[in-house]
Amino acid sequence: MTTLLAVHDLEMRFGSKLIQRNISFEVERGTIFAIVGGSGCGKSTLLRHVVGLLRPASGRIELEGVDYWGADESTRVQLRRRLGMLFQSAALWSGMSLLENVCLPLELHTSLDLAARQKRAHEVLEWVGLEAFAKYYPADLSGGMKKRAGIARAIVAEAPLLLLDEPTSGLDPISSRRLDELILEVRQRTGAAVVMVSHELPSLLAIADDGIFLDADSREPIAHGSPRQMRDSATHPVVHAFMHREVPAESSMPAPATSP
């Protein structure tokens, strides 16, 4: 299999404040990788490092074998075009129709003319079940529809690596399950790899092949493996409590681990 993303000994800081350290993992083509952990542990911050919005304090992020921050700006621009991003709020432009939102990556990153861009956008909107809403604006859409629209925009330019920040957050169970099914279908039809931030156990257990658990106390990963492996085999009390949604008494919890 082809490694699309490799993270080596990453350290994340805001100024002097340490967010996470000792982060290493690889994501292969056609797999779904989950970034897991409690609130405030740095999950979305890690995703922003991967997408190139934040520079790491140390370590390397390699996209398709290229050291992103070691490359020149023109190379980084080309690498960013290989990424599709769904932000937690979907981040649709309120003044643009759904069709215009989905066309935007094609306008920015391809040489397709308007007719070709719109044709491709209509194809993707039909795929995610939103073709009938192409002329609607984001304010007219439900939360689940906005997430599907965000995924449509992320995949319209056929990026091989998709980054999804809390894709099912705030959705009802039926909408959440439908979005999980859509993510699996995207993976099956395109062969893209998916890196997703989530704390939603049903989604994690249903679709993720591999993952990493970030700990807010020790500020480093404390578990690696699929969410099912973490649920069934984790010995660290923080991971066990999260995956089983238990709240252990503080007195029963040992000191946080100092290494993954």
NORCOR-V364431 format. One record per run of one state. SS is the DSSP state (@ for helix, = for strand, . for the rest). FROM is the first residue (numbers start at 1). TO is the last residue. If there is no record, write none. Layout:
ss->SS from->FROM to->TO
ss->SS from->FROM to->TO
This chain:
ss->. from->1 to->2
ss->= from->3 to->14
ss->. from->15 to->16
ss->= from->17 to->28
ss->. from->29 to->31
ss->= from->32 to->37
ss->. from->38 to->42
ss->@ from->43 to->50
ss->. from->51 to->57
ss->= from->58 to->63
ss->. from->64 to->65
ss->= from->66 to->67
ss->. from->68 to->72
ss->@ from->73 to->80
ss->. from->81 to->82
ss->= from->83 to->86
ss->. from->87 to->96
ss->= from->97 to->97
ss->@ from->98 to->109
ss->. from->110 to->113
ss->@ from->114 to->127
ss->. from->128 to->130
ss->@ from->131 to->133
ss->. from->134 to->136
ss->= from->137 to->137
ss->@ from->138 to->140
ss->. from->141 to->142
ss->@ from->143 to->155
ss->. from->156 to->160
ss->= from->161 to->165
ss->. from->166 to->172
ss->@ from->173 to->190
ss->. from->191 to->192
ss->= from->193 to->197
ss->. from->198 to->200
ss->@ from->201 to->207
ss->. from->208 to->209
ss->= from->210 to->215
ss->. from->216 to->219
ss->= from->220 to->224
ss->. from->225 to->226
ss->@ from->227 to->233
ss->. from->234 to->236
ss->@ from->237 to->244
ss->. from->245 to->249
ss->@ from->250 to->252
ss->. from->253 to->260
